[in-house]
Every structure is written in C-alpha cells, then in structure tokens.
Amino acid sequence: MNDSATRLDLLIYAHDGRGFGHVSRSVAIGAAVRRLFPDLKVLLLTGFQQTDALIDSVSLDWIKLPSYRKKVINGKARSRIGHTNLKKSYLAESRTRLIRAVVEEYRPRIVLVDHQPQGKSDELIDAIRCASDAIWILGVRGVVGRVKEVWSSRAAAIFEKYYRALFWYGDDTILGREPLDELNAHFGVQPRITGYVSRLKEVRHWYKPSAVQDGSYAGTIAIPWGGDASMDVVQSIHAALTEIGDRYGSWQLFLNTGVNLFEHLPYCNARKPGPRYLNTLLNSKVALIYGGYNSITDVLVARIPAIVLLRSLDDREQQRHVARLADRKGSALIAIDENNADAGVLKAALEELIESAPPDNSHLMLNGAESAARMLAAYLGD
C-alpha cells in the first residue's frame, strides 16, 4: 500500500493546561488545515476534557488521553489526578506510552506541539525519539510568561536536537520585538510569526448561516474554570447584574461554579461552559472574561468591548499581555485584578463599556490559524 495513504500528515499535540487556551489554539489550527487543505490527514491528541465542545461542528478528529486536573493555589497552577483516580506518577508514565503508541501507529509527517517541546511531565520524549523522520514544530502564545518548563535549559536542548521550527502566535506590532528576541535567544532560532490564533475566527467558517442568529444580548460573561477567587468573583457579578437589571437586554453567563445563583434573575441565563458561548459572544454588546490567550482573541475577533479579569498567577503572562493590548488607543478593554473585582467596580465598568463604540481591530494580526496552516502545508511540500 502507498505509504502516503496510511501515514498521518499532521498530528497536533496540546497538553491539558489550567484553561482552554492550549487546546483552543490547537483546534483552531486543525480547523484551518481541514478547511484549506481538506485532503490532508489530521489528528488532534490531548487530555483536555472539554475538547469536544471546542471542536463543535469542525470536521476534526481527536484522541483523548486520560487527563490531569489543575487547581490554582496561591498563584501557582497545581496538577492533580484526573477522573481516572490513577496516581499522578502512573498517569504520567501511561500517557507517555500512549503518546508513543499513537506516533508509532500513525507515523505523522509533522507533529505540531503547543507550549513546551518536551510535553507535560516529559511525556513527548519517547515519541520524539522514535519518530526521527517527522518534522517537529513548536508553537507558543504571544506572551509565554515565566513558565519554567518552557524556559529551562532542558527544553532548549530538546528543541535544538529534535525541532525544525518555532511558530509564534502573536502580533509584533502590539507586543513588540521583545518576546521574539527572548525566544530567539533561548531556542536559537528565529520564530515564525503567524499572528493571533483564534478559534472563533476559524470555527465561524464551519457554522451554518442560522447558527449565529441568536439575537442581541447585553453581554456574555465567562468564568470557565475554578481558582481561589472564582466564587467571590461570581458573587460580585451577581450583585452587579442585580443592580444593572434588564435595561440593556439579557445576560448570558458561562460559569464553572455558581450557576444556581442566577436562577431568580429572569434576564440572566446561566449555564456551564459549552458550545453556545461563541454564538452569544458574537451577538453581545459587551463581554466579561478572564485574561487568557483564548478569551482575549475571542473578544478581539468579535470586536466587542470587554472587562478582562486578571488572575494573580506567578508567571504574570496575563498582566503583560493585557497591558500591551489595553495601551492601544480604542482597544475598549478594561483590566481588573480578580481580587479587586467587587460589585461596584464591575457594575461601573460594564456600564461604561456597554455604551462605548465597538473597537476597530482591523489592523491586528488575527489570522494566525490560517497562517499556521499554510506554513504547515508548505513543510509537507518540501
């Protein structure tokens, strides 16, 4: 049988992060590849539990690894055992073997890895060593943050030995050259700039025309994962929306916790995070989100004003990123530390933004998924 008929063209790996960003970027790029190059054989590999909801209507297949769970404690993201209840050390060993088995079975021509070249808990190392003829490519977000697994000498050595290229999912007209220079100095290669990778921008290509016609909402609010301050923030949001009322329309909330708190507010529709999020965002006057890469790119593509809540995490990635974006004239972003997000502050910010004009993001590089897809296809043509 022809080798090209049985060999995967592209395997995309995303580890289970503390939020949706890693897998969202990977889904977006996979969606762009499937849209632009429908004959290529593509597979996504991740342990992230909500991947199905992120893929939504995209024709992208994926394999689910047993997952870790993460909790933020005192500003640090701590890994915990997932829903298998297997002990953490065995989970790491078994995932390593499973990833190698996938690579050996499908023999991908390219492997695109998100965030760290060695994978979570070094789980990619065996697969990398057994797939010497694959093209390994690393992709990182616009502001990486102080992530030791990325900036370690071990990560740099693994990249130098096995990787062919580095994709940077950012916009240097906004973030400047500093992140690129840092990556170049660490990994010894000039990053290839794709622009921001947006799942929203790609998934929209796969919607039926009627799927986004949900009407006009006052706002979309997303608290998709839990941390030390999450419940306090949800209670502040509840108090703020109680004061604001229904004069701007209905509010659509996607909450990891506190859904029942909004049952007595008829103008609030609260639910667990799910695929309806993008539809409501596209039809909202304002958004309230956390400052992760995926959430930020969503509101930039949707062109709506947003409150951006910042977590007190040690890597400071969110603070650095949002500060650069908020400094841009007409950005319509208000950054608030989650520990300072009381009801009065949120109410004032929501009312200010809901009356503001939509931001003009036309000059931003928001086509990163398509750019990455075309770069990947070019490597296949070598």
VMD Tcl script that draws the C-alpha trace (Angstrom):
set ca {
  {0.00 0.00 0.00}
  {1.14 3.54 -0.78}
  {2.92 4.99 2.28}
  {1.10 8.31 1.88}
  {-2.27 6.54 2.14}
  {-1.56 5.17 5.62}
  {0.61 7.89 7.12}
  {-0.80 10.87 9.03}
  {0.16 14.24 7.57}
  {-0.26 16.23 10.80}
  {-0.53 15.31 14.46}
  {-1.36 18.21 16.77}
  {-0.49 17.80 20.46}
  {-1.85 20.02 23.24}
  {-1.30 19.22 26.90}
  {-4.05 19.80 29.49}
  {-3.43 23.32 30.73}
  {-5.14 25.20 33.51}
  {-7.51 26.81 30.99}
  {-8.82 26.42 27.45}
  {-6.01 28.24 25.62}
  {-3.64 25.43 24.62}
  {-6.33 23.21 23.14}
  {-8.26 26.16 21.64}
  {-5.21 27.22 19.63}
  {-4.67 23.64 18.52}
  {-8.31 23.21 17.49}
  {-8.18 26.49 15.55}
  {-5.11 25.43 13.59}
  {-6.57 21.97 12.98}
  {-9.78 23.60 11.73}
  {-7.82 25.86 9.38}
  {-5.90 22.91 7.96}
  {-9.12 20.96 7.41}
  {-10.74 23.98 5.72}
  {-7.84 24.95 3.47}
  {-6.37 21.51 2.79}
  {-9.27 19.06 3.17}
  {-7.34 16.10 1.77}
  {-4.62 16.22 4.43}
  {-4.81 13.61 7.18}
  {-5.00 15.42 10.53}
  {-5.45 14.27 14.13}
  {-5.51 16.11 17.47}
  {-4.12 14.48 20.63}
  {-4.89 15.90 24.07}
  {-6.11 15.08 27.55}
  {-8.32 18.17 27.83}
  {-11.83 17.11 28.82}
  {-13.83 19.82 27.04}
  {-12.19 19.31 23.64}
  {-15.41 18.05 22.04}
  {-17.17 21.33 22.89}
  {-14.26 23.34 21.45}
  {-14.26 21.36 18.19}
  {-18.04 21.81 17.90}
  {-19.01 21.46 14.23}
  {-15.45 21.34 12.82}
  {-14.53 18.20 10.87}
  {-11.54 17.48 13.10}
  {-10.93 14.10 14.71}
  {-9.13 13.68 18.02}
  {-7.83 11.16 20.55}
  {-8.46 11.68 24.27}
  {-5.67 10.92 26.76}
  {-6.50 10.32 30.42}
  {-6.49 13.82 31.87}
  {-4.85 15.72 34.64}
  {-6.77 18.37 36.52}
  {-5.32 21.67 37.67}
  {-6.13 23.98 40.52}
  {-4.65 27.40 41.22}
  {-3.36 27.60 44.81}
  {-1.64 30.78 46.00}
  {-0.90 31.88 42.44}
  {0.52 28.53 41.30}
  {-1.19 26.02 39.00}
  {-1.02 22.59 40.66}
  {-1.56 19.35 38.75}
  {-3.87 16.81 40.35}
  {-5.02 13.34 39.36}
  {-7.78 13.32 36.79}
  {-11.07 11.45 36.82}
  {-9.40 8.05 36.42}
  {-8.19 8.41 40.04}
  {-4.90 6.85 38.97}
  {-1.95 8.17 40.92}
  {-0.11 11.02 39.26}
  {3.17 9.16 38.63}
  {1.40 6.28 36.88}
  {-0.73 8.71 34.87}
  {2.44 10.37 33.57}
  {4.00 7.03 32.64}
  {0.88 5.71 30.92}
  {0.33 8.90 28.92}
  {3.96 8.71 27.74}
  {3.39 5.17 26.46}
  {0.07 6.09 24.85}
  {1.55 9.08 23.01}
  {4.41 6.96 21.70}
  {1.90 4.31 20.55}
  {-0.09 6.93 18.63}
  {3.04 8.24 16.94}
  {4.24 4.73 16.07}
  {0.84 3.76 14.67}
  {0.15 6.85 12.54}
  {3.76 7.89 11.71}
  {2.93 11.60 11.31}
  {4.94 13.59 8.82}
  {4.59 16.69 11.03}
  {3.92 17.00 14.75}
  {2.82 20.43 15.95}
  {3.36 20.80 19.70}
  {1.80 23.57 21.77}
  {3.71 25.39 24.50}
  {6.62 23.18 25.64}
  {8.85 20.96 23.49}
  {9.12 18.10 25.98}
  {5.38 17.91 26.65}
  {3.76 17.78 30.06}
  {5.93 15.80 32.51}
  {8.29 14.94 29.62}
  {5.58 12.79 28.05}
  {6.69 13.57 24.46}
  {10.31 12.49 24.79}
  {9.85 8.81 23.91}
  {7.63 9.71 20.95}
  {10.14 12.26 19.68}
  {12.97 9.73 19.79}
  {11.00 7.06 17.94}
  {9.83 9.44 15.20}
  {13.14 10.66 13.87}
  {11.79 11.25 10.36}
  {8.90 13.50 11.49}
  {9.12 17.29 11.35}
  {8.60 18.54 14.91}
  {7.36 22.12 15.26}
  {6.75 24.08 18.47}
  {4.08 26.77 18.74}
  {3.91 29.29 21.60}
  {1.49 32.08 22.55}
  {2.30 35.76 22.11}
  {3.46 36.26 25.73}
  {4.73 32.97 27.13}
  {5.12 34.14 30.73}
  {7.57 32.80 33.27}
  {6.91 29.12 32.62}
  {9.91 27.11 33.83}
  {9.11 24.15 31.58}
  {9.49 26.42 28.54}
  {12.49 28.46 29.66}
  {14.58 25.60 31.10}
  {17.91 24.60 29.56}
  {16.43 21.12 29.08}
  {13.61 22.48 26.91}
  {16.12 24.44 24.82}
  {18.33 21.36 24.38}
  {15.37 19.19 23.30}
  {14.25 21.83 20.84}
  {17.72 22.23 19.35}
  {18.16 18.47 18.88}
  {14.75 17.50 17.54}
  {12.70 20.51 16.39}
  {12.67 22.14 12.97}
  {10.77 25.41 13.57}
  {9.12 27.67 16.13}
  {5.74 29.32 15.45}
  {4.88 32.45 17.44}
  {1.15 33.06 17.84}
  {1.38 36.80 18.38}
  {1.40 40.23 16.73}
  {4.69 42.09 16.99}
  {3.02 45.43 16.18}
  {1.23 45.10 19.53}
  {3.60 43.03 21.63}
  {6.85 44.41 20.22}
  {10.04 42.54 19.41}
  {10.95 41.62 22.98}
  {9.06 38.28 23.08}
  {10.60 37.29 19.74}
  {14.10 38.21 20.89}
  {13.65 36.23 24.11}
  {12.52 33.16 22.20}
  {15.35 33.51 19.67}
  {17.94 33.79 22.44}
  {16.55 30.76 24.28}
  {15.79 28.35 21.43}
  {18.44 29.53 18.96}
  {16.01 30.04 16.08}
  {14.07 32.99 14.71}
  {10.36 32.45 15.45}
  {7.96 32.44 12.52}
  {5.20 34.99 13.17}
  {1.69 33.72 12.46}
  {-0.43 36.37 14.20}
  {-3.02 35.64 16.88}
  {-4.61 32.21 16.59}
  {-8.37 32.49 17.12}
  {-10.68 29.51 17.45}
  {-13.66 31.83 16.99}
  {-12.37 33.08 13.64}
  {-11.92 29.52 12.35}
  {-14.98 27.86 13.85}
  {-17.19 30.51 12.22}
  {-16.29 29.03 8.84}
  {-17.97 25.78 9.89}
  {-21.24 27.23 11.20}
  {-24.46 27.08 9.25}
  {-25.67 30.65 8.50}
  {-28.53 30.39 11.01}
  {-26.28 29.27 13.85}
  {-25.18 32.78 14.83}
  {-28.58 34.45 14.58}
  {-29.41 34.38 18.28}
  {-30.45 37.99 18.62}
  {-28.77 40.74 20.58}
  {-27.65 40.30 24.18}
  {-26.49 42.79 26.75}
  {-23.37 40.78 27.39}
  {-21.57 37.47 27.61}
  {-19.79 36.56 30.85}
  {-17.40 33.61 31.05}
  {-15.85 32.14 34.20}
  {-14.93 28.77 32.67}
  {-12.62 27.29 35.29}
  {-12.11 27.46 39.03}
  {-9.50 29.16 41.16}
  {-9.06 30.64 44.62}
  {-11.18 33.72 43.87}
  {-13.71 32.31 41.38}
  {-16.72 32.10 43.69}
  {-16.09 35.58 45.08}
  {-15.99 36.92 41.51}
  {-19.24 35.14 40.60}
  {-20.95 36.60 43.66}
  {-19.73 40.09 42.69}
  {-21.06 39.57 39.17}
  {-24.42 38.52 40.62}
  {-24.60 41.65 42.75}
  {-23.58 43.89 39.81}
  {-26.19 42.40 37.46}
  {-28.85 42.67 40.15}
  {-28.16 46.41 40.23}
  {-27.96 46.82 36.45}
  {-31.14 44.88 35.76}
  {-32.55 44.20 32.31}
  {-32.35 47.67 30.77}
  {-29.62 46.59 28.30}
  {-31.15 43.20 27.49}
  {-30.37 39.68 28.69}
  {-27.06 38.46 30.08}
  {-25.54 35.14 29.01}
  {-23.28 33.54 31.62}
  {-20.99 30.52 31.24}
  {-19.87 29.51 34.72}
  {-17.82 26.72 36.21}
  {-19.41 27.45 39.59}
  {-22.40 29.37 40.96}
  {-24.87 28.69 38.13}
  {-27.81 28.37 40.54}
  {-27.11 31.81 41.98}
  {-28.74 33.46 38.94}
  {-31.97 31.47 38.84}
  {-34.06 34.30 40.29}
  {-32.81 36.88 37.76}
  {-35.07 36.39 34.69}
  {-32.78 38.45 32.45}
  {-29.79 36.17 33.21}
  {-29.24 32.83 31.50}
  {-26.51 30.95 33.37}
  {-25.12 27.59 32.27}
  {-21.95 25.52 32.31}
  {-19.35 26.37 29.64}
  {-20.31 24.93 26.27}
  {-20.51 25.45 22.50}
  {-23.16 28.22 22.66}
  {-20.52 30.59 24.04}
  {-19.24 31.75 20.65}
  {-22.75 32.45 19.33}
  {-23.67 34.60 22.32}
  {-20.35 36.43 22.21}
  {-20.87 37.38 18.57}
  {-24.27 38.84 19.45}
  {-23.33 40.71 22.64}
  {-22.75 44.40 23.38}
  {-20.05 43.69 25.96}
  {-18.09 40.79 27.48}
  {-16.58 39.94 30.86}
  {-13.80 37.37 30.55}
  {-10.64 36.15 32.18}
  {-7.39 37.26 30.58}
  {-6.25 34.01 28.98}
  {-5.00 33.99 25.40}
  {-8.07 32.23 24.00}
  {-10.58 34.53 25.69}
  {-8.67 37.63 24.61}
  {-8.51 36.56 20.97}
  {-12.25 35.76 21.07}
  {-13.23 39.34 22.00}
  {-10.70 40.82 19.56}
  {-12.24 38.85 16.70}
  {-15.80 39.55 17.89}
  {-14.96 43.28 18.09}
  {-16.74 43.93 21.35}
  {-15.63 45.89 24.44}
  {-14.58 43.71 27.36}
  {-13.71 43.65 31.03}
  {-10.64 41.44 31.40}
  {-10.17 39.84 34.82}
  {-6.56 39.08 35.68}
  {-5.54 36.15 37.84}
  {-2.76 36.52 40.38}
  {-0.51 33.89 38.81}
  {3.23 33.80 39.25}
  {4.08 33.81 35.54}
  {2.42 37.27 35.02}
  {1.64 36.34 31.40}
  {-1.87 37.75 31.52}
  {-0.80 41.06 33.04}
  {1.94 41.62 30.44}
  {-0.29 40.69 27.53}
  {-3.37 42.69 28.52}
  {-1.27 45.76 29.40}
  {0.08 45.86 25.83}
  {-3.40 45.50 24.33}
  {-5.06 47.99 26.69}
  {-2.43 50.63 25.89}
  {-3.59 50.68 22.27}
  {-5.94 53.57 21.56}
  {-9.53 52.45 21.10}
  {-8.92 48.97 22.49}
  {-12.11 49.06 24.64}
  {-10.53 46.77 27.23}
  {-10.67 47.39 30.98}
  {-8.33 45.22 33.04}
  {-9.31 44.43 36.64}
  {-7.44 42.20 39.09}
  {-9.78 39.41 40.17}
  {-9.11 40.23 43.83}
  {-10.39 43.79 43.25}
  {-13.47 42.79 41.26}
  {-16.18 43.86 43.70}
  {-19.76 44.54 42.60}
  {-19.36 48.31 42.34}
  {-16.23 48.11 40.20}
  {-17.81 45.57 37.84}
  {-21.08 47.50 37.54}
  {-19.30 50.75 36.66}
  {-17.04 49.05 34.11}
  {-19.89 47.14 32.44}
  {-21.99 50.31 32.12}
  {-19.05 52.29 30.72}
  {-18.21 49.68 28.10}
  {-21.76 48.85 27.05}
  {-22.20 52.49 25.98}
  {-18.88 52.61 24.11}
  {-18.29 52.17 20.39}
  {-17.07 48.79 19.09}
  {-13.27 48.68 18.88}
  {-11.61 48.77 15.47}
  {-9.33 45.74 15.40}
  {-8.92 45.67 11.63}
  {-5.17 46.34 11.85}
  {-4.48 43.45 14.24}
  {-3.00 40.17 13.01}
  {-5.91 37.87 13.85}
  {-5.48 35.33 11.06}
  {-2.89 33.21 12.86}
  {-4.64 29.86 12.45}
  {-4.78 30.22 8.67}
  {-1.18 31.46 8.54}
  {0.00 28.49 10.63}
  {-1.98 26.08 8.44}
  {-0.32 27.41 5.28}
  {3.12 27.20 6.89}
  {2.48 23.58 7.89}
  {1.33 22.70 4.37}
  {4.49 24.27 2.96}
  {6.63 21.95 5.10}
  {4.72 18.99 3.70}
  {5.65 20.17 0.24}
  {9.39 20.18 0.97}
}
mol new
graphics top color blue
foreach p $ca { graphics top sphere $p radius 0.5 }
foreach p [lrange $ca 0 end-1] q [lrange $ca 1 end] { graphics top cylinder $p $q radius 0.2 }
display resetview
